[in-house]
Amino acid sequence: MTKLVRNLPHPADFPAPPSDADRARWEAADVAARPARLARLRARLAAEGVDAYFGIRPEHMRYLTGFVLDDGEDRVAGNSGRFLVSADQVVVLADSRYRLQAAAQAVGARIEPTTYDLAATWPELVKSLGARRVAVEAALVSHQLWQQLQLAAPDVELVEASGWVEADRATKEPAEVERIRSACAVADRSLAALVRRIKPGQSERELALSLEWEMRTGCADGLAFGVACLVGPDAALPHGSPSGREVRVGQVLLFDFGAQVDGYRSDMTRTLFVGEPRQRDLEIYEIVAAAQGASIAALQDALHDGRPGPSGREVDAAARRVIEDAGHGDHFGHGTGHGIGLATHELPTLSRAASDDPLPSPTVFSVEPGIYLDGQTGVRIEDLVLFDRTRADLERLTGFPREVLVVGV
């Protein structure tokens, strides 16, 4: 039986925000790591017989070049931030709005002026790199842009690249893990500050805004994604958005949220109980907690018996088996987890469709089984874990209690 907790956690229970010295150390670590990151991509280019890589994704841009666009800025930046990597050059495109920023952040890169008409400069750009075959992040390039680039330089072959940098980013460096751990602590402190103020009659929107405020004033650089606060029947929406529904005694209260610290993200879900829990909701919570525990046990067993696994599919199956055995297989539709870092959702994947290959190491991902009863209730418990096969270490980076927590009384 999951322990019923009435003593609410306090923000001081969790690690303090990062210092300026921490942030300076992380920046230095990125600068030091960037040559090795580029070398791995260049090795892939050589193996594929490709001359250059054309990148679109903002997190790849930051990882490989150092140039940073804040969330949402990429939607108005035009071609600024797009980049090319060849065997001996890194080129970052920047219009007049971003030229100075790119020069300061993308140290060692060639900053190339750009406009909204990329096709007009594409022939000279690829010619300057001596590129005849260019790998393109095809999942992010529109069909229209692909055609424009082909027509602009018909002698340059565009090659679809899928998952090249994503796979590399799944393996986390120590300074990356530190930032995710710090983002988790921001989220832990923020929810601990809020739970003491939750009262019946407050709306989902009101509580979501309060939690966002706690994160932004608690040393987060931004949100990992929009805060989900879902009460009672709304908790049956795995990715629901806050509404005007009010907190009521006897219902569950689900928060799904995350913070950003120095570009790296956290993601956690806690299902709280407003007043005395209903037996139905307690039973579902027990099943979900057991399912999460089964996934964690599968990870720990793999670390201790020395085998190369587990795969993301195996970890998902461990949680799914518990939920199916309890008769709720049809009420758990999403995957058990996802990688996290510069993006909220990245490799590796823990799901029925995940690879059978062993999980990368060291890596960070969520473990988040859930049960959702349409129009009635929903329960999800989500923690981030660090999986490190070399050190035989499995660390929960999310520190907020997982026991049954009663609020609003």
C-alpha positions in Angstrom: 0.0 0.0 0.0 1.4 3.4 -1.0 1.9 5.6 2.1 -0.6 8.4 2.7 1.3 11.6 3.4 -0.3 14.6 5.1 2.9 16.5 5.9 3.5 18.5 2.8 7.1 18.9 1.4 8.8 22.2 1.7 10.9 24.1 -0.9 13.9 23.9 1.4 13.8 20.1 1.1 15.3 20.3 -2.4 18.6 21.6 -3.8 19.2 25.3 -4.1 19.2 27.1 -7.5 22.4 27.1 -9.6 25.0 29.8 -8.9 26.6 32.1 -11.5 29.7 29.9 -11.1 27.6 26.8 -12.0 26.4 28.5 -15.2 29.9 29.7 -16.2 31.2 26.2 -15.7 28.4 24.7 -17.8 29.1 27.2 -20.6 32.8 26.3 -20.5 31.9 22.6 -20.6 29.9 23.1 -23.7 32.7 25.0 -25.4 35.1 22.2 -24.5 32.7 19.4 -25.7 31.8 21.0 -29.0 34.8 19.8 -31.0 34.0 16.2 -30.1 30.4 16.7 -30.9 31.3 18.0 -34.4 33.9 15.2 -34.9 31.2 12.6 -34.3 28.9 14.3 -36.9 31.8 14.6 -39.3 32.6 10.9 -38.9 29.0 10.1 -39.8 29.3 12.4 -42.9 32.4 10.5 -44.0 30.7 7.2 -43.5 27.7 8.2 -45.5 29.8 9.8 -48.3 28.2 13.2 -47.6 30.1 16.5 -47.8 28.0 18.7 -45.5 25.1 18.6 -43.0 22.3 21.2 -43.2 20.7 21.7 -39.8 17.4 23.3 -38.9 16.5 22.1 -35.4 17.2 24.8 -32.7 18.5 22.3 -30.2 21.0 20.9 -32.8 22.1 24.4 -33.5 22.8 25.0 -29.9 24.5 21.6 -29.3 26.8 21.9 -32.3 27.4 25.6 -32.8 26.6 27.4 -29.5 24.1 29.8 -31.1 20.8 30.0 -29.1 17.3 30.9 -30.0 14.8 31.1 -27.2 11.6 29.0 -27.3 9.4 30.5 -30.0 12.1 32.8 -31.4 12.8 30.2 -34.1 9.4 30.9 -35.5 10.2 34.5 -36.3 14.0 34.1 -37.0 13.5 33.1 -40.7 16.7 31.3 -41.8 18.8 32.7 -38.9 20.2 29.9 -36.8 20.2 27.4 -39.6 23.7 25.9 -40.1 26.0 23.8 -42.2 28.8 21.5 -41.0 31.4 20.3 -43.5 34.7 18.4 -42.9 36.5 21.6 -42.0 33.9 24.4 -41.5 30.9 25.4 -39.5 28.6 28.0 -41.1 25.8 29.7 -39.1 23.3 31.8 -41.0 22.2 35.1 -39.3 20.4 38.1 -40.6 21.0 41.6 -39.2 18.9 40.9 -36.1 21.1 38.1 -34.9 24.5 38.8 -36.5 26.2 40.1 -33.3 24.7 37.4 -31.1 25.8 34.6 -33.5 29.3 36.0 -33.6 29.5 36.0 -29.8 28.0 32.6 -29.3 29.1 30.5 -32.2 32.8 30.8 -31.6 34.9 29.5 -34.4 32.0 29.4 -36.9 31.7 31.4 -40.0 28.7 33.8 -39.7 27.0 34.1 -43.1 24.5 36.8 -43.8 21.0 35.5 -44.8 17.6 36.7 -45.8 14.2 35.0 -46.0 15.2 33.7 -49.4 17.6 30.9 -48.7 17.4 29.5 -52.2 19.0 32.8 -53.6 22.2 32.2 -51.6 22.2 28.4 -51.5 24.4 27.9 -54.6 27.2 30.0 -53.4 26.9 28.7 -49.9 27.3 25.1 -50.8 30.0 25.9 -53.3 32.0 27.7 -50.6 32.1 24.4 -48.7 32.9 22.3 -51.8 29.7 20.3 -51.1 28.2 18.1 -53.8 26.1 16.0 -51.4 24.4 17.6 -48.5 22.5 15.8 -45.7 19.4 17.7 -44.8 17.2 17.4 -41.6 14.3 16.2 -43.8 11.8 15.9 -41.0 12.0 19.7 -40.5 12.4 20.9 -44.1 9.2 21.6 -46.0 8.7 20.0 -49.3 8.6 23.5 -50.8 12.0 24.4 -49.4 13.5 21.1 -50.5 12.4 21.8 -54.1 13.7 25.3 -54.0 17.1 24.2 -52.9 17.2 21.5 -55.5 16.3 24.0 -58.3 18.7 26.6 -57.0 21.7 24.1 -57.2 20.7 21.2 -59.4 24.3 19.8 -59.3 24.1 19.4 -55.5 22.4 16.2 -54.2 20.2 16.6 -51.1 20.3 13.5 -48.9 17.7 12.7 -46.2 19.3 12.7 -42.7 17.1 11.4 -39.9 18.2 10.9 -36.3 21.9 11.5 -36.8 22.4 14.3 -34.2 19.4 13.1 -32.2 21.1 9.8 -31.5 24.3 11.5 -30.5 22.4 13.8 -28.1 20.7 10.9 -26.4 24.0 10.2 -24.6 24.4 12.9 -22.0 27.6 14.6 -20.9 28.1 15.3 -17.2 27.4 19.0 -17.5 24.2 18.2 -19.4 23.0 15.9 -16.6 23.8 18.6 -14.0 21.6 21.1 -15.8 18.7 18.6 -16.0 19.1 17.8 -12.4 19.0 21.5 -11.6 15.9 21.9 -13.7 14.3 19.1 -11.8 15.1 20.8 -8.5 13.4 24.0 -9.7 10.3 22.0 -10.5 10.5 20.2 -7.1 10.8 23.5 -5.2 8.0 25.1 -7.2 5.4 22.5 -6.6 6.4 22.3 -2.9 5.8 26.0 -2.6 2.4 25.7 -4.3 0.9 22.6 -2.6 0.5 24.5 0.7 -1.7 27.1 -1.0 -4.1 24.8 -2.9 -7.7 25.2 -1.8 -11.1 24.1 -3.1 -12.6 26.6 -5.5 -9.4 27.5 -7.2 -9.4 26.9 -11.0 -7.0 24.9 -13.1 -5.9 28.1 -14.9 -5.3 29.8 -11.6 -3.1 27.0 -10.2 -1.2 26.6 -13.5 -0.4 30.3 -13.5 0.8 30.1 -9.9 3.0 27.1 -10.6 4.5 28.9 -13.6 5.2 32.0 -11.4 7.0 29.8 -8.9 9.2 28.3 -11.6 10.0 31.7 -13.2 10.8 33.3 -9.9 12.6 30.2 -8.7 15.5 30.5 -11.1 14.0 28.8 -14.2 15.1 30.4 -17.4 11.8 29.4 -18.9 9.2 26.6 -19.0 10.0 23.3 -20.5 6.4 23.3 -21.9 3.0 24.8 -20.9 1.9 23.8 -17.4 -0.9 21.2 -17.3 -3.1 21.4 -14.3 -6.1 19.0 -14.5 -8.8 18.4 -11.9 -11.1 15.3 -11.5 -12.5 14.3 -14.9 -10.0 16.5 -16.7 -7.2 14.3 -15.4 -8.3 11.7 -17.9 -6.8 13.9 -20.6 -3.1 12.8 -20.8 -2.1 16.1 -22.5 -5.0 18.3 -21.4 -4.8 22.1 -21.0 -6.0 24.0 -17.9 -9.6 25.3 -18.0 -11.9 27.1 -15.7 -12.8 23.8 -13.9 -12.5 24.3 -10.1 -10.8 22.1 -7.5 -13.3 20.0 -5.6 -12.8 17.9 -2.4 -12.7 14.2 -3.3 -11.1 14.7 -6.7 -7.6 14.2 -8.0 -5.4 17.1 -9.1 -2.8 16.3 -11.7 0.2 18.6 -12.5 2.4 17.9 -15.5 5.1 20.6 -15.9 8.8 21.2 -16.2 11.4 24.0 -16.0 14.4 25.1 -18.1 17.8 25.8 -16.7 20.5 26.9 -19.1 18.6 25.3 -22.0 18.0 21.9 -20.4 14.6 20.8 -19.3 12.8 18.8 -16.6 9.5 17.0 -16.8 7.4 15.7 -13.9 3.9 14.6 -13.2 2.3 14.4 -9.8 -1.3 13.3 -9.1 -2.4 14.8 -5.8 -5.6 14.2 -3.8 -7.8 17.0 -2.7 -9.1 16.0 0.7 -9.8 12.4 1.6 -9.0 10.2 -1.4 -11.7 8.1 -3.1 -11.1 4.4 -2.9 -11.3 4.1 -6.7 -8.6 6.8 -7.2 -6.4 5.3 -4.5 -6.6 1.9 -6.2 -5.6 3.4 -9.5 -2.8 5.3 -7.9 -1.5 2.0 -6.4 -1.5 0.3 -9.8 0.3 3.2 -11.5 2.9 3.4 -8.7 3.5 -0.4 -9.1 3.8 0.0 -12.8 6.4 2.7 -12.5 8.2 0.6 -9.9 8.3 -2.4 -12.3 10.0 -0.2 -15.0 12.5 1.0 -12.4 13.2 -2.6 -11.3 13.8 -3.6 -14.9 16.4 -0.9 -15.3 18.1 -1.7 -12.0 18.2 -5.5 -12.8 19.9 -4.8 -16.1 22.5 -2.7 -14.4 23.3 -5.3 -11.8 23.3 -8.4 -13.9 25.7 -7.0 -16.5 23.7 -7.6 -19.6 23.7 -4.9 -22.3 19.9 -4.1 -22.1 17.3 -3.2 -21.4 15.7 -1.7 -24.4 13.1 1.0 -24.3 10.5 -1.6 -25.4 11.4 -3.8 -22.5 11.1 -1.0 -19.9 7.7 -0.1 -21.4 6.6 -3.7 -21.3 7.4 -4.0 -17.6 5.1 -1.1 -16.7 2.4 -2.1 -19.2 2.2 -5.7 -17.9 1.3 -4.4 -14.4 -1.5 -2.2 -15.8 -2.8 -4.9 -18.1 -2.8 -7.5 -15.3 -4.9 -5.0 -13.2 -7.5 -4.8 -16.0 -6.6 -1.3 -17.2 -4.6 -2.1 -20.4 -7.1 -0.1 -22.5 -6.6 2.9 -20.2 -2.9 3.3 -20.8 -2.4 4.5 -24.4 0.9 6.5 -24.4 4.4 5.3 -24.0 6.1 4.8 -20.6 8.8 7.4 -21.2 10.9 9.7 -23.4 14.4 11.1 -23.4 14.9 14.7 -22.3 17.6 17.4 -22.6 17.7 20.4 -24.8 14.2 19.2 -26.0 11.4 18.0 -23.8 10.9 15.0 -26.0 13.9 13.4 -27.5 15.7 10.0 -27.8 15.5 7.4 -26.3 11.9 6.3 -26.4 10.3 3.9 -24.0 7.2 2.5 -25.7 5.7 -0.4 -27.6 7.2 1.1 -30.8 10.7 1.7 -29.3 13.8 0.1 -30.6 14.9 -3.3 -29.4 18.5 -1.9 -29.1 19.8 -1.4 -25.6 19.2 2.0 -24.1 22.1 4.4 -24.6 24.3 5.3 -21.6 24.5 7.6 -19.8 21.1 8.9 -20.7 18.2 10.7 -19.0 14.5 9.8 -19.7 11.1 9.9 -18.0 9.3 7.0 -16.5 5.6 7.9 -16.6 2.9 5.2 -16.7 -0.7 6.3 -16.3 -4.3 5.2 -16.2 -7.1 7.3 -17.6 -10.8 6.7 -17.1 -12.8 8.8 -19.6 -14.9 11.4 -17.9 -14.0 10.2 -14.5 -10.4 10.5 -13.4 -6.8 10.0 -14.3 -3.5 9.2 -12.6 0.0 9.6 -13.8 3.3 9.5 -11.9 6.4 10.8 -13.8 10.0 11.0 -12.7 13.2 11.6 -14.7 15.9 9.1 -14.2 19.6 9.0 -15.0 20.6 5.6 -16.5 24.4 5.0 -16.4 25.5 1.5 -17.4 29.2 2.2 -16.9 28.7 3.3 -13.3 25.9 0.8 -12.7 23.9 3.8 -11.5 20.2 4.6 -11.7 19.4 7.9 -10.1 16.0 9.5 -9.8 16.5 13.2 -10.7 13.0 14.1 -9.7 13.0 14.5 -5.9 9.3 15.4 -5.1 7.6 12.7 -3.0 5.8 9.9 -4.9 3.6 8.9 -2.0 -0.1 9.7 -1.9 -0.2 13.4 -1.0 -3.4 15.1 0.4 -3.8 18.8 -0.3 -6.5 21.4 0.1 -7.3 20.6 3.8 
